[in-house]
Amino acid sequence: MTAQARSQAVEQYEREGYVLFQNVLDETLIQEASDHVAWLLEKNPGVRPEHLGHTLMTNDPFWVRLVSDDRLLDIAQQFIGPNIALFASHYICKPPGDGQPVLWHQDGSYWPLEPMEVITLWLAVDDSLPENGCMRLIPGTHTLDLKGLQPNTEVANVLSSEIPPEYVDESKAVDCVLRRGGVSVHHPNIIHGSNANTSTLRRCGLTIRYIPTTTRILLKGKSAKEGRWPSAFLLRGEAVPGINDYNPRPRYIPGVHMPFRGCEEWQ
Ligand SMILES: O=C(O)CCC(=O)C(=O)O
């Protein structure tokens, strides 16, 4: 990417709170990500495909390899600088016919981060279109403070909560249309969500939350007892002493992990 394209992307992000990058990952890697979803679902019967979350990734070499891909880190670096760690990652895979919606929310209201310096890359594992429940964002709302959440279980939905509806002007929402292999980037304060998938097409995306190594993950409750956040990995550059304790990168073990291109050499 040229310096000019890079600065245009950062300008759009600063102005609108999001930006799209098409054709980021190659078809082979995206097919592996799709196979990974099938593998995870087989290993975790009873987990809905919208809920393949970060606690499953501590000992998953393919997952760590995927979020460490240089093409993704090069994008993240434009927004958060060269010292990059992973905070969390989650497949939100909406099956055809009954894929659950994600109600309007601001991500930062859910996250134990200090300061709230974090960026999301949302990787399209399938084409993500209005008809299969692509992400929708309200441009410019990243300049709002975090407004908190309220529970909502009236409809089956991925987060069981939402931002109080008085903050949402849905008429200003834009569809985040991506082809498989494309990526959107969004700010932790932007108001966003997605509709149910009632189409015949699956809609799978991988959320990837990258932090600069100056952002502390606050260990609370159960995580504090375990002493280390399950998806904290140092991915590029230097850690800051005393801020986070990072997990070792899992090594590939045949028969235990999903095989992937280069798995024997990957570390
Ligand atoms: O995948 C979706 O539909 C919503 C994703 C989302 O809310 C997020 O990445 O923060």
The ligand as an SDF file (V2000), in Angstrom:
LIG
                    3D

 10  9  0  0  0  0  0  0  0  0999 V2000
  -20.0490   -9.6390   13.2440 O   0  0  0  0  0  0  0  0  0  0  0  0
  -20.9600   -8.8800   13.5290 C   0  0  0  0  0  0  0  0  0  0  0  0
  -22.0540   -8.9710   13.0140 O   0  0  0  0  0  0  0  0  0  0  0  0
  -20.7710   -7.7760   14.5380 C   0  0  0  0  0  0  0  0  0  0  0  0
  -19.3420   -7.5730   14.8940 C   0  0  0  0  0  0  0  0  0  0  0  0
  -19.1260   -6.6320   16.0110 C   0  0  0  0  0  0  0  0  0  0  0  0
  -20.0230   -6.1800   16.6710 O   0  0  0  0  0  0  0  0  0  0  0  0
  -17.7550   -6.2590   16.3180 C   0  0  0  0  0  0  0  0  0  0  0  0
  -16.8240   -6.6550   15.6310 O   0  0  0  0  0  0  0  0  0  0  0  0
  -17.5620   -5.5130   17.2770 O   0  0  0  0  0  0  0  0  0  0  0  0
  1  2  2  0
  2  3  1  0
  2  4  1  0
  4  5  1  0
  5  6  1  0
  6  7  2  0
  6  8  1  0
  8  9  2  0
  8 10  1  0
M  END
$$$$
